[in-house]
Amino acid sequence: MSDHYAIAIIGSGPAGLSACANAIKQGLSCILLEAQPQFANTVQHYQKGKWVMDEPAVLPLRSDLPFHANTREAVLDTWQEHITEQQLNIHYNAEVTAISGQKGNFALHLKADNDETIIYAEQVILSIGIQGNLRQLSAQICDPEISIATRSSDKQRPLVEYQLDDPLAFEGETILVIGAGDSAIENALALAEQNQVLLINRRGEFTRAKQANNDAILQAISQEKLECHYSTRPVSIIPHPHDGNAIQATLKTPEGQAKITCDRVIARLGATPPRAFLEACGIGFPDDNKASAPILNGHYESTVPGLYLIGAVAAYPLIKQALNQGYEVIEFILGHDIAPADEPLLIEKFRRLPAFHSVDTTLDMTRLNMPLLSGLTNPQLREFLRTSEVHYPEPGEVIFKYNDYSNTFFSIIYGEVRISVNREDASQIVTLRQGQFFGELGLISGRRRTSTVYAGSGQQCVLIETPRPTMLKLINASPVAKAQIDQIFVLRAIQTSIAPEIPASDLAAVVYSSRIESYAPGDVIFREGDPGDCLHLIRSGSVTVSRENAGNEVVSSYVAAGNYVGETALLSNSPRSVTVRAAVATETVRLDGTAFMALLDKSPALRKRLETRFRTNLAQQTMAESQPQTGNMISFLVAQGLGEASDVLLIDESLCIHCNNCEVACAATHEGTSRLDREAGPTFASLHVPTSCRHCEHPRCMKDCPPDAIHRADNGEVYIADNCIGCGNCEKNCPYGVIQMTGKKQKHTSLWLRLLFGVEYAKIEAVGEPKAVKCDMCKDLHTGPACVRACPTGAALRASPEQFMERQ
């Protein structure tokens, strides 16, 4: 090993390998230092057979290191071949313990092969990732020195394991998985295929997981594929006192301590970011928040000149992005005039901006004008803007209308917008200006837009429209952004749902004292007889309202997001008269009762409106108690997923003559494949819920679609576009079995069907690759859903849950 190099790269993940490959190609003296005995350690520890995606698809791959979507094993084999062919100068088991010096003369202190040594480099690139320091349970819970033998062999293993290489290696075991993040969820789901899995979640929900994983684990729990213990933590993990091959875990649950016997414990607790090491190197951070990314300029250079950060350590974990950064950082160091790979895309987005000069100046301007985005690094901000759309609306142009079914988020870069907050009073207008944002209500609740927004007059209005997945990623990555959005959400939700006539300044005390609470399906938000000390504004999800009658809980109503519950006890100064439960995973804004009653004292009009609603609710409760069948019907429908539906197909069995016209018409409209199964599905009394898409508020099918082929139309229809690649993720993620994989159909015309339904019938002959199909509510037919139109008796009905509940 030489003592001096032009470039030293620390970390042999995708970013580090790519940087080393380009440095060698450019003739630079370069060393790649890896603390582990293998390259790409994080990828090496993916589950066996994991499919590695090459997203984002819109970006070209610049790196000389080959990469395309494939299994973990194939990707690693390809990289190993390149490392060998190009003779990359990698030194394994070489842990860098400190970096000192300055640009042109950095000193890297190494612990390599049990020897202490120092090497020198003119420039240093850090690509160390964030998975090298896995969090572990404390010694008080589990003694790390104790090991246990498996039942199948005498081979010793630790009581608690912190990685899972191959879930298929275990079969017929009882396995305890501790954690609530993506790794814990993915491990639990994979192990549950052939083992009994118990998942331990310290919280009442899965707050750290990607939405797709959150949906998948909730579905698995509801289908009893595995068991989850919420608000539970391990107290001790020891060898079982009466079985030398088993483990005894003592858990603290909401009901008290419980002991569980299992064969294996896997704890996926995340990793500790290497902030202490980075700060010891002199690298600066924007704030004290542990989740914040280090400060970098547009060329990945840190606050220490000559010290660069790329890949996951720079908050950019996607493999293709990391590969591109590795290539680009070498070009920057050499002084080559190269722009990031996404530069042409960003130029096209921003070229119409007033006084547009360059992408870099636009990034600086965006940070200056949008406090919400000020904490993002250059790579993070570029990704945020690349996945967003830029709009230049004319004065008075409508951005979105009341009742539109969209959930994108808007930031105001220039100009202003005006929001009509009260449909009954057109004079109530809120003006938002540069630096502010809107659309957070639809983003979070998944419900229709609650107001109409249009561009203001005067200065050119420029808006950034950001899709929901990108916003959720921002919220998860930036606590500052999350806090800002939550605060504005609470204010605007109160104005929209409760007090449209009250200015924001008068709501400050209510907003300040509020808090956001989360509930799993079936959780009690408040119970009959509890003190009435607060009001709950439903932020997302839905709830049922019930009352005890003769020892039974009778459901009286269903309340969706955007509404509120709990005002009855507040106004009457009495205990709760009803029980409110989450119908699906639900978030509420808890408004403090004292602050809210003080607001009512200042607003007689608001008090009068709430008192009117209070009397209406009492009448509904009385009617529900006299008609328990209606409450049972609501309970049945909520159990069938109507709590998260926006539109559902229902069939009145007392009217249905089983002619099957609905299925025939559906097939005729959709190239020979019916998107509903009339006979399948449950029935209560005479009400039947066939297998047909519910067009969920937050569609689970949409969460994990690699080509982004699943969309929601303005009227709420969830549909699959032609760019579907047939991967089957949506079919797997849908909890209601309404998506099927089918080939493209050979078309034949049926005169009888054309005369009867006015559509073509596509006869069954599959050609080409399979693709996903599902009900799209016949969105392209102005006459409405063909299944409803074809029903000769009126037995078929498509309606939103609210519309149906109102008819009961």
MOQUI-V952106 format. One line per field, one symbol per residue. phi: phi as a letter, one per 30 degrees, with the letter a starting at -180 (. if undefined). psi: psi as a letter, one per 30 degrees, with the letter a starting at -180 (. if undefined). A space follows every 50 residues. Layout:
phi = ???
psi = ???
This chain:
phi = .dcbbdbcccjcdeddddddddddddiddbbccbdcdbdheddecddeid dcdcddddcdccddddaaeadeddddddddededddhddccdhccdcabb jbejadccdccbhiccbbbbbdbbccbdibcdbddbdddddbddddbbcd ddacddbdebccbbdbdddcbiccbccckbcddddddddddddbbccccc cdcdacdcdddddedddddddddhdacccdhbbdcabbdddcbdccbccc ccceckdbcbcbcabbcccibdeddedddddjdcbdaddddddddbddci dddceiccbbiddcibddddddddddddddddddiddbceddeedddddc dddehdcadddddddddddbeecddddedddddedddccccbddeiddda ceidcbbdccccdbiabbcdcbddbdddbcccbejcbajdddeddicddc acbbddcjeecbbcccdeeddddddddbedddddddddeeddddddcbbd dcdeddceddddddbcbbbdejdddacejddccabccddaiabccbbdbh icdcdcabbcejcbbjdddddchbdecbccbddbebcbcdcedddddddd dcbedddddddddeddddddddddddbdddddddeddddcjddcdcabcb bdddcdchdieddddddddbhicdcbbdddjdbbhccccddaecheeced dddbcedhccbcdddjdcbcdddecidieddddddciccbcbddcddbcc ddddddcibcccddadbiddbdbaechheccddjedddddddciddbcad eddddddd
psi = klfklekkkjkhaeeeeeeeeeeeeggkkkkjkkflgllheeefglkkgk kjlhlkffkljflfjkklkaleeeeeeeeeeeeeefhkikjlhjkjflkl alkfikkjkkjkhgkklklkkelkkkhfaggfikklklffekjffkllkl fflgkkllekkgljejfffkkgljkjkklgaeeeeeeeeeefegljkkkj kflgajfflleeeeeeeeeeeeghflkkjlhklkekjlkkfgjfglkkkk kjlffakkkkklfkkkjjgaljkheeeeeffgkllfafkffkllklafgg kafjkfjkklaefghifkeeeeeeeeeeeeeeefgkikllfgeeeeeeeg ffkkhkeleeeeeeeeeefjfegffkleeeeeeeeeglkkkiklkfkkel lkgkilglkkkjelallkkjfjffjffjkkkkakflllgfeeeefgllkg lkklkllbkkkkkkjkleeeeeeeeefjeeeeeeeeeeeeeeeeeefeif fkleefgeeeeefllkkkklkfkkelkkflkiglkjkjelallkklkkjh fkjjkflkklkfallgfeeeefhllkflkklkeakkkljjkkeeeeeeee ffieeeeeeeeeeeeeeeeeeeeeffifeeeeeeeeeefggffglfkkkk kjfffkghfgeeeeeeeefhhfjkgljeflllkkcgkkjljlkfileike ffehjeghfklklfgfkklklfgkggfgeeeefkfghfklkllkkkkkkj eeeeeefglkkjljjklakklkllkgghfgjffakeeeefjffgfkkkll eeeeeff.
